C-alpha cells in the first residue's frame, strides 16, 4: 500500500529543502526524495566551500530567461534580506566579498545544516538514496513509484536541478517529468562555465596557467568587468564565467586587458618620457609580469617605443583594449555552475510556480528557465522559488 503525504518534493538541494521547510511550517506533511546519498551537495561545494548564499543586490536584471518578467514576483516576495535574516537567526557568521556577495565566514556546511534544521523543526521527512522511477496522476493528486515503494501525494514539487556537474548527481530527470506532463523545455546548455581554446592559443597561454588579471569582456551586447583566470584548458575566472552565459558557439569575445587605463595615451606618454622602454614594460605596470611578457611576445612587440609611429602605437592600444578571440568551446556541463534554459516558465504561475494546466504540480530552482549571473543570484532564485511554491503546495 502506498504511503501518503500532502507534499512530495523530488530533489534535496537548495530549492527543494527551502520549499520543504516552508510547506512543513504550514502544517503540511512533507516528504523529500533524492537519489543521491547526501543532501545539498552543490551547496557544500559552492563558493569555494564557503557558499555565496545570496547577493544583496539581486534583482530581475541579474537573471536570464526567455520569459524575463517571470522571476519578478518570487524575487520581490522573498528578498536577499529575508534569507539573510534566516542566516543570522541561526548564528551563522558571514562576510561580504565583492559588492553584495555574501559568503559564510567558515563553511558552506552551515547553510546546509541550517536548512536541514529548519526541515527537522517543520516535521519534514527526507529520504536519500531513493530513486523515482515513475509518476502518474490520481484522483487525489500524484502517485510516485520509487525504489523504496509507492508514494502518493496531493502536491508534487520538482526541484531536481539542471544538468550541471553530473558527478554531483545531476541528470535530466526533471525535464523528462516536465515533458511527461506536457510542459515544453527551452533548449538547455552549460552556463557560468570556463572556455576552452583552439590549440595554438591554448599552447601559447598554457605556461601562464594560474595567472589572474582584471579585464572587461564583452559578447553579444553584454559586458562584465571582473578577473580573468588563465587555466591549462583555456580561460576561466568570474569574467569568463559571466560572459559564457551569453556566448554561443562561433561567437568572438572582446577582452579589454586594461579596463581602468587608457593605453592610447599611456603608450605615447611612456614613449615621450622613456623612449627606450617597451610595450612589455608598459603592460607590466598593470598586468602580471609573465602575462605581459607572453602577450608582447605573441604580437612581436619587442622594439623600443621610440621606434613605433603614432598609428602603430594606436594599433597596439586597440589590441590591448579589444583583444578578440573565438573560443573553441566551453568545458560543458562537467564544470558548469548552472544550466541555461529548462522548463518554459510561460507554462507556470509566477506567483506559485504551479503548472498552469497541471494542478498540484510545481517546478522550482534550476530546473526552470531562470538562470542568474555569478555571485549568489542563483541561490537567491532557489530560496525565492522554493518559498513561493512552499507557501501554497
N, C-alpha and C positions, 0 to 999 in steps of 0.2 A: 504494500500500500504506500502511496506517495506521501511524503512529508509535506505539510502545508505551512506557508509563510505569507505574510502580507506583501513583502517586497523581497525579490531576489536580485542581487547585483552581481553581474559577471565581471570580475576584474577587481583585484585588491591593490590597485595603485592609488595615486593621489586623488583622482576624481572619485573613484569608487568608494574609498574609505571616507572621504568627506561627505559624500551622499549618504552613506550608511549611517554615520553618526547623526546627521541631520534628520533623517527619517526615523531613526530609533528614538530620538528625543521627542518625537511627536507621538510616541506610543505604538509605532508600527513594529511588527515582528519582522526583523530584517536578517537575511542570510546573504553572506558574501561568498562567492565561489571563485576559485582561481586554480588553474592547472599547475602553477609554479609551486616550488617548495616553501618559499617565504614571501610575505607581502612586501610591497613597496621597494622593490629592488632598484628601480630607477631613481627613487628619492635618495637612496643611500649613496648612489654614485654621482649624483648631481653636484654641480658647483665644486668640483674637486674634493668631494666628500664632506662639504660643509653646507650644501643645499642653498642655492639662491632662491629662497622660498617665495618671494614676491618682488614687485617693483613699485615703489610708492608713486611713480609717475605713470603707471599703467593706464592706458586709455584705449578706446577702439582704434585709434590711429596706429597702434602698435601691433595690429593683427591683420593677417591676410585671409581672404575668403572670397569666393565668387559671390557671396551674399554679405557684403561688408557691414550692413546695418544689423545683422543678426545678433552679434555679440553685445550690442549696446545695453540691452535690458539686464542681462545677468551681471555684467560688469558694474553697472550702476547700482544694482541692489545688493551686491556683496563686493565691497571695495578692498584694496590692499590694507587699509587701516582696520577693517573688520578682522582680517586674518591676523594682522599684527597684534590686535587686542587679544586674540586667542593665544598666540605665541607667548605674549607677556603674562597672561594668566597662568600659564604653565611654567613660568620662571625660566624660559629659555633665553639665554643671553645671545644677543645678535649685534651685528655691526653693518654699517653702510659702506660699501666699497665704492664703486662708481656711483654717479648720481642716481639715487633712488633704489639701487640694487641691495637688497637685504640678505645677509648670509647668517647662518648660525656661527657663533663665535667658536664653538667647539666641534660639533659633529652633526651631520645630517641625521644621524640616528635619533636625535632629539625630536625632530619633526615627525619621523615615523612613530616613535614611541608616543608622542602627543596624540596622533591620530588613532593609534590603537587603544590608548587610554580612553579617549572620547568614545570610541566604539564600545568599549567594555562598559563604560558608565551608561551608555544608551541601550545596553542589552543586546547588542549586535552579535550574531554568531558568524565566525569566519572559518571557512573550511578551505585549507590549502590542499594541494595535490589532488584536486578534484576537477576532472575534465568534464566539459559539457559536450555530449555527442549529438544532441538533437533538441529542438524546441518546437512545440506545437501550441496552437491556441485551444482553449477550453471555454466552456460557457462562463466560467468564473475568472478567466484570465489566461494563464500560460502553464504549460507542463514542460519540464526540462528532464531529459534523460541524462544522467550523469554517471560517472564511474563509481559513485557511492550510492546509486539508486535514484529513483524518480523523485522529483520535487515539483510542487505546484505552488502558484502564487497569483495574486491579483495584479501586481505591477512588476514588470521586468525592466531592469536598467542595464544597458550595455555600456560598460566602461572598460573595454578591452584594449584601449590604446591603439597605436598605429603599428607600422612595420619597422620602425627604427630600433636598432640594436637587438637583432634576433637572438643573440646569446643571452639576453635577459628574459627570453621567453616571448618576445613579440611575434605576432602572427596576424594573418588576415581574417581571423575568425569573426571579428566584429563586422567586417564588411560583408562576409558571407551571410550572417544573420540578417543584416540590413537588406540585402538583396532578396533574401527569402521572403521578407515582408513587404517587398515592392518598393523599397527606398533606393533611389539612384545614388551612385557613387561618383563624386568628382574625381577624375584621374589622380592617382597618388604618385608622389616622387619624394626623394630624400630632401630634407631641408635642414638648415643650420649644419652644414656638412663641409669638410675640407675639400679643396680642389686637388686633382691630380694634373700633372703637366706632361706635355709631349717630351719625348726622350732627350732632345738636345737641350732644352731649357732646364729640364729636371737634372740632367747631368751637371750643368753649369752651376745650378743653385745647391745641389746636394751637399757640397762641403760647408754650406752656410746653415745647415740644419740646426735648429735651436736658437737662431738669432731672431729677435723680435724688433720691430720698429713701428712707430706711429705713422699711419697712412690715411688717405681718404680714397675710398674705392667707389666707383660708380658703374652701374649697368642698368639699362632699361629705365632710365629716368629716376633711379633710386641711388642714394649715396649714403655712405657711413664713414665716419672718422673715428677709427679705433685702431688698436695694434694689429699688425700682420705678423704671422709667425712662419718662418721657413721650416719645412719638415723634409724628411727623406723622401716622401712621396710627392710633395708639392707645396701648397700654400694653405695655411690654416690661421688660427687666431681669430679674435672677435670680428675683425673687419671682414675676413673672408667668409666666416660662418654666416654673418648677417646678409651679405650680398648674395650668397648661394641660394637663398630662398627666392631671389628674383632672376636668377640666371637660368638660361635654357641651353641645351647643347648647341654648340656653334657660336654662341654669343661671345663677344670680347669683353674683357674687363679693362677699365681705365683706372690706373692707380697713380695717385699723386703722392710721391715719396716725400715731399716737403710741404705738407698742407699748411704749416704755420709760418712758412717763409716765402720770399719772392726770389726764385732763382734767377730770373731775368736781371733784376737789379743787383742781386748779390754777386753773381759771377763778374759783372762789369766792375763792381766796386773792388772786388778782390784783385782783378786784373790791374786796375789803376794803382792800388796800394801796394800789391806784391806781385808784380808781373811774372815772376819766376815760379809762382805757385801753380798747382794743377787742379783739375776738376776733382780728382780724388781727395785732395786736401780740403777743398770746399765742402764736399759731401761729408767728410769725416767730422765736420763741426756739428752735424745734425743727425748722422746715422752711425750705427756701429761700424768701427773701422774695417772689419772684414767684409761687411756688406758694401761699404763704399769702394773698397779695393776691387771686389769682384764685379761690381756694376760698371765702374770705369773701365776695367779690363774688357768686359763683354762688348762695350761700344767703342773701344780703341781710343779712349780719351786720355792720352798719355802725354801730350805736348804741354809745354808751359802755356799759361793763359795768354801771355803776350803774343803767341803765335796764332791765336784764334781771332778772326774778324767778327764784327758785331753779329752778322747774320748766322755765323757758326755757333756763337755763344747762345743766341736765341733758340737755335735748333736743339742744343743741349738742354736748355732750360725747359723747352717744350716737352722733351722726353722725360725729364725729371718730374714735371707736374702732370704728365699724362702718359705714363708708361703703359702701353697697350699690349695685352697678351690674350690669347684664346686658350683657356684650359682644355686639357684632353677630356676631362670629365670630372666626376666627384668620386669620393670614396664610397658613396652609396649608403644604403641602409645600415651597413655594418658599423659605421661610426656616426651616422646622422643623429642629431639630438631630437629631431621631430620628423613627422610625416606630414608633408603638404597634401592638401586635398582630403578626401574622406567622404563621409555621408553628407549628401547635399542638404544643407540647412534650410533650403526653401520648403522642405517637406516636414520641418519641425516647428514647434511653437518656441519662439524666442523667450517667452516668459517661463515655460515649464520644461523645455527640452523633450516634450512628448511628440511622438509621430502623429502628424495630422490625421492620417487615415488608419491608424492602428492604435486604438485606445489602450492605455496601460503600458505602452512600450516607450521607453525613454533612452536617449543616447547622449552621452556626456564625455567631456575631455577630448583627448586627441583623436578619437575615432571619428569625430565630425570635422567638417571642413572649416575649421578655425585654427589658425596657426600663428603664434606670437613671435615677435622678434626675440633675439637673445637677451637675457638679462632679468629673468624672473617672471616674464609675462605669461609663459605657458603654464607655469604653476598657478598663476592667478586665474587663468581660464579654468584650470582643473577645479580650484576651490569654488569659483563663482558658478560654474555649470553644475557642479555637484550639489551645491546648496539649492540652486534653482529647482533641480529635479527632486532632491530630498524633501523639500517643503511641500510637495504635492503627491509624490508617489505613494 
